[in-house]
């Protein structure tokens, strides 16, 4: 292994995973929802934003439908 490498001759290329990168969005969530996921984060050691992403990804993969019943 060399002590130094000359990277000035290296060719740049586009990131092949760029389409799969996460995109930042702003969501408004209830405080109780955030606290729920923060509690799960403490139990699992996974950051709460990652837990939310994993949950939503699971919902999308299994095509879960939301059923709401409004009070009459």
N, CA, C and O atoms as a printed pandas DataFrame, in Angstrom:
     atom_number atom_name residue_name chain_id  residue_number  x_coord  y_coord  z_coord
0              1         N          UNK        A               1    0.849   -1.175    0.000
1              2        CA          UNK        A               1    0.000    0.000    0.000
2              3         C          UNK        A               1    0.892    1.235    0.000
3              4         O          UNK        A               1    1.876    1.307    0.736
4              5         N          UNK        A               2    0.536    2.193   -0.827
5              6        CA          UNK        A               2    1.322    3.420   -0.926
6              7         C          UNK        A               2    1.084    4.314    0.285
7              8         O          UNK        A               2    0.029    4.263    0.917
8              9         N          UNK        A               3    2.070    5.120    0.590
9             10        CA          UNK        A               3    1.927    6.085    1.682
10            11         C          UNK        A               3    1.001    7.221    1.270
11            12         O          UNK        A               3    0.265    7.756    2.099
12            13         N          UNK        A               4    1.034    7.598   -0.034
13            14        CA          UNK        A               4    0.175    8.658   -0.553
14            15         C          UNK        A               4   -0.379    8.240   -1.910
15            16         O          UNK        A               4    0.251    7.485   -2.651
16            17         N          UNK        A               5   -1.553    8.737   -2.214
17            18        CA          UNK        A               5   -2.170    8.471   -3.506
18            19         C          UNK        A               5   -2.441    9.797   -4.197
19            20         O          UNK        A               5   -2.815   10.776   -3.552
20            21         N          UNK        A               6   -2.248    9.825   -5.524
21            22        CA          UNK        A               6   -2.509   11.026   -6.314
22            23         C          UNK        A               6   -3.929   10.944   -6.866
23            24         O          UNK        A               6   -4.179   10.238   -7.844
24            25         N          UNK        A               7   -4.850   11.659   -6.244
25            26        CA          UNK        A               7   -6.243   11.617   -6.659
26            27         C          UNK        A               7   -6.578   12.660   -7.719
27            28         O          UNK        A               7   -7.717   12.721   -8.181
28            29         N          UNK        A               8   -5.612   13.476   -8.112
29            30        CA          UNK        A               8   -5.873   14.517   -9.103
30            31         C          UNK        A               8   -6.146   13.928  -10.482
31            32         O          UNK        A               8   -6.771   14.584  -11.315
32            33         N          UNK        A               9   -5.695   12.721  -10.734
33            34        CA          UNK        A               9   -5.897   12.082  -12.036
34            35         C          UNK        A               9   -7.151   11.200  -12.059
35            36         O          UNK        A               9   -7.498   10.615  -13.085
36            37         N          UNK        A              10   -7.807   11.122  -10.926
37            38        CA          UNK        A              10   -8.988   10.286  -10.835
38            39         C          UNK        A              10  -10.167   10.918  -11.572
39            40         O          UNK        A              10  -10.409   12.119  -11.448
40            41         N          UNK        A              11  -10.893   10.116  -12.333
41            42        CA          UNK        A              11  -12.046   10.615  -13.075
42            43         C          UNK        A              11  -13.270   10.598  -12.166
43            44         O          UNK        A              11  -13.490    9.650  -11.413
44            45         N          UNK        A              12  -14.060   11.666  -12.253
45            46        CA          UNK        A              12  -15.299   11.708  -11.457
46            47         C          UNK        A              12  -16.398   11.006  -12.238
47            48         O          UNK        A              12  -16.387   10.973  -13.469
48            49         N          UNK        A              13  -17.334   10.452  -11.508
49            50        CA          UNK        A              13  -18.464    9.792  -12.145
50            51         C          UNK        A              13  -19.698   10.020  -11.279
51            52         O          UNK        A              13  -19.577   10.246  -10.075
52            53         N          UNK        A              14  -20.873    9.965  -11.878
53            54        CA          UNK        A              14  -22.090   10.203  -11.088
54            55         C          UNK        A              14  -22.341    9.070  -10.103
55            56         O          UNK        A              14  -21.955    7.922  -10.324
56            57         N          UNK        A              15  -22.993    9.427   -9.023
57            58        CA          UNK        A              15  -23.328    8.451   -7.992
58            59         C          UNK        A              15  -24.407    7.513   -8.528
59            60         O          UNK        A              15  -25.500    7.975   -8.857
60            61         N          UNK        A              16  -24.132    6.198   -8.625
61            62        CA          UNK        A              16  -25.146    5.280   -9.156
62            63         C          UNK        A              16  -26.331    5.093   -8.217
63            64         O          UNK        A              16  -27.372    4.586   -8.634
64            65         N          UNK        A              17  -26.192    5.491   -6.968
65            66        CA          UNK        A              17  -27.260    5.332   -5.992
66            67         C          UNK        A              17  -28.031    6.626   -5.747
67            68         O          UNK        A              17  -28.856    6.686   -4.835
68            69         N          UNK        A              18  -27.779    7.646   -6.534
69            70        CA          UNK        A              18  -28.389    8.959   -6.304
70            71         C          UNK        A              18  -29.908    8.896   -6.324
71            72         O          UNK        A              18  -30.561    9.619   -5.572
72            73         N          UNK        A              19  -30.488    8.043   -7.173
73            74        CA          UNK        A              19  -31.941    7.950   -7.244
74            75         C          UNK        A              19  -32.529    7.299   -5.996
75            76         O          UNK        A              19  -33.710    7.486   -5.702
76            77         N          UNK        A              20  -31.724    6.541   -5.261
77            78        CA          UNK        A              20  -32.209    5.831   -4.097
78            79         C          UNK        A              20  -31.948    6.579   -2.789
79            80         O          UNK        A              20  -32.305    6.087   -1.719
80            81         N          UNK        A              21  -31.338    7.747   -2.858
81            82        CA          UNK        A              21  -31.044    8.516   -1.655
82            83         C          UNK        A              21  -32.325    9.057   -1.042
83            84         O          UNK        A              21  -33.325    9.224   -1.739
84            85         N          UNK        A              22  -32.301    9.328    0.231
85            86        CA          UNK        A              22  -33.454    9.895    0.913
86            87         C          UNK        A              22  -33.582   11.366    0.573
87            88         O          UNK        A              22  -32.592   12.046    0.303
88            89         N          UNK        A              23  -34.798   11.841    0.589
89            90        CA          UNK        A              23  -35.064   13.246    0.299
90            91         C          UNK        A              23  -35.653   13.891    1.546
91            92         O          UNK        A              23  -36.534   13.320    2.189
92            93         N          UNK        A              24  -35.181   15.051    1.879
93            94        CA          UNK        A              24  -35.659   15.761    3.058
94            95         C          UNK        A              24  -37.004   16.401    2.767
95            96         O          UNK        A              24  -37.175   17.078    1.753
96            97         N          UNK        A              25  -37.954   16.184    3.662
97            98        CA          UNK        A              25  -39.273   16.811    3.571
98            99         C          UNK        A              25  -39.650   17.351    4.950
99           100         O          UNK        A              25  -39.054   16.975    5.960
100          101         N          UNK        A              26  -40.627   18.218    4.976
101          102        CA          UNK        A              26  -41.125   18.754    6.235
102          103         C          UNK        A              26  -42.515   18.192    6.473
103          104         O          UNK        A              26  -43.395   18.307    5.620
104          105         N          UNK        A              27  -42.711   17.586    7.635
105          106        CA          UNK        A              27  -44.011   17.032    8.013
106          107         C          UNK        A              27  -44.453   17.658    9.320
107          108         O          UNK        A              27  -43.634   17.940   10.195
108          109         N          UNK        A              28  -45.733   17.869    9.444
109          110        CA          UNK        A              28  -46.294   18.342   10.711
110          111         C          UNK        A              28  -46.960   17.143   11.370
111          112         O          UNK        A              28  -47.923   16.583   10.847
112          113         N          UNK        A              29  -46.423   16.754   12.542
113          114        CA          UNK        A              29  -46.961   15.611   13.263
114          115         C          UNK        A              29  -47.346   16.037   14.670
115          116         O          UNK        A              29  -46.785   16.977   15.235
116          117         N          UNK        A              30  -48.311   15.326   15.216
117          118        CA          UNK        A              30  -48.730   15.584   16.596
118          119         C          UNK        A              30  -47.594   15.252   17.548
119          120         O          UNK        A              30  -46.784   14.361   17.292
120          121         N          UNK        A              31  -47.551   15.986   18.650
121          122        CA          UNK        A              31  -46.513   15.776   19.651
122          123         C          UNK        A              31  -46.555   14.355   20.201
123          124         O          UNK        A              31  -45.509   13.760   20.463
124          125         N          UNK        A              32  -47.768   13.801   20.379
125          126        CA          UNK        A              32  -47.872   12.441   20.914
126          127         C          UNK        A              32  -47.304   11.396   19.961
127          128         O          UNK        A              32  -46.766   10.381   20.404
128          129         N          UNK        A              33  -47.420   11.634   18.661
129          130        CA          UNK        A              33  -46.838   10.712   17.674
130          131         C          UNK        A              33  -45.318   10.756   17.762
131          132         O          UNK        A              33  -44.660    9.715   17.747
132          133         N          UNK        A              34  -44.766   11.949   17.855
133          134        CA          UNK        A              34  -43.316   12.100   17.951
134          135         C          UNK        A              34  -42.806   11.444   19.228
135          136         O          UNK        A              34  -41.792   10.746   19.204
136          137         N          UNK        A              35  -43.496   11.663   20.340
137          138        CA          UNK        A              35  -43.085   11.059   21.608
138          139         C          UNK        A              35  -43.161    9.531   21.552
139          140         O          UNK        A              35  -42.317    8.841   22.123
140          141         N          UNK        A              36  -44.175    9.009   20.861
141          142        CA          UNK        A              36  -44.302    7.557   20.706
142          143         C          UNK        A              36  -43.070    6.983   20.011
143          144         O          UNK        A              36  -42.484    6.006   20.479
144          145         N          UNK        A              37  -42.681    7.592   18.895
145          146        CA          UNK        A              37  -41.528    7.089   18.147
146          147         C          UNK        A              37  -40.217    7.358   18.883
147          148         O          UNK        A              37  -39.276    6.574   18.761
148          149         N          UNK        A              38  -40.138    8.440   19.636
149          150        CA          UNK        A              38  -38.936    8.694   20.433
150          151         C          UNK        A              38  -38.795    7.645   21.537
151          152         O          UNK        A              38  -37.684    7.218   21.852
152          153         N          UNK        A              39  -39.916    7.233   22.119
153          154        CA          UNK        A              39  -39.887    6.164   23.115
154          155         C          UNK        A              39  -39.425    4.848   22.506
155          156         O          UNK        A              39  -38.630    4.124   23.104
156          157         N          UNK        A              40  -39.929    4.542   21.312
157          158        CA          UNK        A              40  -39.487    3.337   20.613
158          159         C          UNK        A              40  -38.001    3.424   20.288
159          160         O          UNK        A              40  -37.282    2.426   20.345
160          161         N          UNK        A              41  -37.549    4.630   19.947
161          162        CA          UNK        A              41  -36.139    4.832   19.603
162          163         C          UNK        A              41  -35.246    4.525   20.801
163          164         O          UNK        A              41  -34.183    3.925   20.648
164          165         N          UNK        A              42  -35.674    4.934   21.983
165          166        CA          UNK        A              42  -34.891    4.652   23.189
166          167         C          UNK        A              42  -34.828    3.147   23.465
167          168         O          UNK        A              42  -33.794    2.630   23.886
168          169         N          UNK        A              43  -35.944    2.450   23.223
169          170        CA          UNK        A              43  -35.995    1.002   23.466
170          171         C          UNK        A              43  -35.154    0.212   22.467
171          172         O          UNK        A              43  -34.522   -0.782   22.823
172          173         N          UNK        A              44  -35.154    0.667   21.209
173          174        CA          UNK        A              44  -34.492   -0.102   20.152
174          175         C          UNK        A              44  -33.082    0.381   19.832
175          176         O          UNK        A              44  -32.276   -0.376   19.291
176          177         N          UNK        A              45  -32.779    1.639   20.161
177          178        CA          UNK        A              45  -31.472    2.186   19.809
178          179         C          UNK        A              45  -31.413    2.681   18.373
179          180         O          UNK        A              45  -30.335    2.991   17.865
180          181         N          UNK        A              46  -32.570    2.757   17.713
181          182        CA          UNK        A              46  -32.658    3.255   16.337
182          183         C          UNK        A              46  -33.199    4.683   16.401
183          184         O          UNK        A              46  -34.168    4.927   17.121
184          185         N          UNK        A              47  -32.611    5.630   15.676
185          186        CA          UNK        A              47  -33.119    7.010   15.698
186          187         C          UNK        A              47  -34.602    7.059   15.318
187          188         O          UNK        A              47  -35.058    6.310   14.454
188          189         N          UNK        A              48  -35.339    7.948   15.974
189          190        CA          UNK        A              48  -36.787    7.977   15.779
190          191         C          UNK        A              48  -37.185    8.316   14.350
191          192         O          UNK        A              48  -38.200    7.817   13.864
192          193         N          UNK        A              49  -36.410    9.153   13.664
193          194        CA          UNK        A              49  -36.728    9.470   12.271
194          195         C          UNK        A              49  -36.564    8.245   11.388
195          196         O          UNK        A              49  -37.323    8.059   10.437
196          197         N          UNK        A              50  -35.577    7.406   11.694
197          198        CA          UNK        A              50  -35.395    6.160   10.947
198          199         C          UNK        A              50  -36.552    5.203   11.218
199          200         O          UNK        A              50  -37.001    4.501   10.312
200          201         N          UNK        A              51  -37.037    5.170   12.460
201          202        CA          UNK        A              51  -38.184    4.322   12.783
202          203         C          UNK        A              51  -39.430    4.755   12.019
203          204         O          UNK        A              51  -40.168    3.917   11.502
204          205         N          UNK        A              52  -39.659    6.050   11.950
205          206        CA          UNK        A              52  -40.800    6.564   11.193
206          207         C          UNK        A              52  -40.658    6.178    9.727
207          208         O          UNK        A              52  -41.626    5.748    9.099
208          209         N          UNK        A              53  -39.456    6.330    9.181
209          210        CA          UNK        A              53  -39.210    5.969    7.785
210          211         C          UNK        A              53  -39.454    4.475    7.568
211          212         O          UNK        A              53  -40.082    4.092    6.580
212          213         N          UNK        A              54  -38.966    3.627    8.479
213          214        CA          UNK        A              54  -39.165    2.188    8.348
214          215         C          UNK        A              54  -40.650    1.827    8.413
215          216         O          UNK        A              54  -41.116    0.975    7.656
216          217         N          UNK        A              55  -41.391    2.470    9.311
217          218        CA          UNK        A              55  -42.815    2.195    9.434
218          219         C          UNK        A              55  -43.554    2.589    8.156
219          220         O          UNK        A              55  -44.368    1.821    7.643
220          221         N          UNK        A              56  -43.272    3.774    7.650
221          222        CA          UNK        A              56  -43.933    4.232    6.428
222          223         C          UNK        A              56  -43.542    3.374    5.231
223          224         O          UNK        A              56  -44.367    3.102    4.359
224          225         N          UNK        A              57  -42.281    2.948    5.192
225          226        CA          UNK        A              57  -41.833    2.069    4.112
226          227         C          UNK        A              57  -42.578    0.740    4.154
227          228         O          UNK        A              57  -42.954    0.204    3.112
228          229         N          UNK        A              58  -42.795    0.205    5.366
229          230        CA          UNK        A              58  -43.547   -1.037    5.525
230          231         C          UNK        A              58  -44.994   -0.854    5.076
231          232         O          UNK        A              58  -45.556   -1.731    4.420
232          233         N          UNK        A              59  -45.596    0.275    5.425
233          234        CA          UNK        A              59  -46.968    0.566    4.987
234          235         C          UNK        A              59  -47.055    0.618    3.460
235          236         O          UNK        A              59  -47.986    0.073    2.869
236          237         N          UNK        A              60  -46.097    1.265    2.837
237          238        CA          UNK        A              60  -46.100    1.379    1.377
238          239         C          UNK        A              60  -45.877    0.021    0.720
239          240         O          UNK        A              60  -46.516   -0.297   -0.282
240          241         N          UNK        A              61  -44.971   -0.781    1.281
241          242        CA          UNK        A              61  -44.666   -2.082    0.689
242          243         C          UNK        A              61  -45.846   -3.043    0.781
243          244         O          UNK        A              61  -46.060   -3.854   -0.121
244          245         N          UNK        A              62  -46.616   -2.955    1.871
245          246        CA          UNK        A              62  -47.746   -3.863    2.050
246          247         C          UNK        A              62  -49.066   -3.234    1.575
247          248         O          UNK        A              62  -50.134   -3.823    1.747
248          249         N          UNK        A              63  -48.987   -2.043    0.981
249          250        CA          UNK        A              63  -50.164   -1.344    0.433
250          251         C          UNK        A              63  -51.273   -1.203    1.474
251          252         O          UNK        A              63  -52.444   -1.447    1.184
252          253         N          UNK        A              64  -50.894   -0.811    2.676
253          254        CA          UNK        A              64  -51.885   -0.619    3.737
254          255         C          UNK        A              64  -52.804    0.548    3.385
255          256         O          UNK        A              64  -52.364    1.573    2.863
256          257         N          UNK        A              65  -54.064    0.371    3.678
257          258        CA          UNK        A              65  -55.052    1.426    3.444
258          259         C          UNK        A              65  -55.520    1.958    4.788
259          260         O          UNK        A              65  -55.707    1.196    5.736
260          261         N          UNK        A              66  -55.702    3.239    4.863
261          262        CA          UNK        A              66  -56.173    3.890    6.084
262          263         C          UNK        A              66  -57.691    3.855    6.107
263          264         O          UNK        A              66  -58.339    4.256    5.141
264          265         N          UNK        A              67  -58.252    3.384    7.192
265          266        CA          UNK        A              67  -59.705    3.397    7.343
266          267         C          UNK        A              67  -60.056    4.361    8.470
267          268         O          UNK        A              67  -59.636    4.187    9.613
268          269         N          UNK        A              68  -60.818    5.357    8.129
269          270        CA          UNK        A              68  -61.243    6.369    9.099
270          271         C          UNK        A              68  -62.745    6.284    9.282
271          272         O          UNK        A              68  -63.493    6.100    8.322
272          273         N          UNK        A              69  -63.174    6.419   10.513
273          274        CA          UNK        A              69  -64.598    6.483   10.819
274          275         C          UNK        A              69  -64.838    7.801   11.551
275          276         O          UNK        A              69  -64.393    7.984   12.685
276          277         N          UNK        A              70  -65.527    8.691   10.907
277          278        CA          UNK        A              70  -65.810    9.991   11.486
278          279         C          UNK        A              70  -67.007    9.893   12.417
279          280         O          UNK        A              70  -67.981    9.207   12.108
280          281         N          UNK        A              71  -66.942   10.564   13.533
281          282        CA          UNK        A              71  -68.063   10.593   14.486
282          283         C          UNK        A              71  -69.221   11.349   13.863
283          284         O          UNK        A              71  -69.040   12.382   13.218
284          285         N          UNK        A              72  -70.416   10.809   14.070
285          286        CA          UNK        A              72  -71.595   11.456   13.463
286          287         C          UNK        A              72  -72.403   12.201   14.492
287          288         O          UNK        A              72  -73.424   12.802   14.158
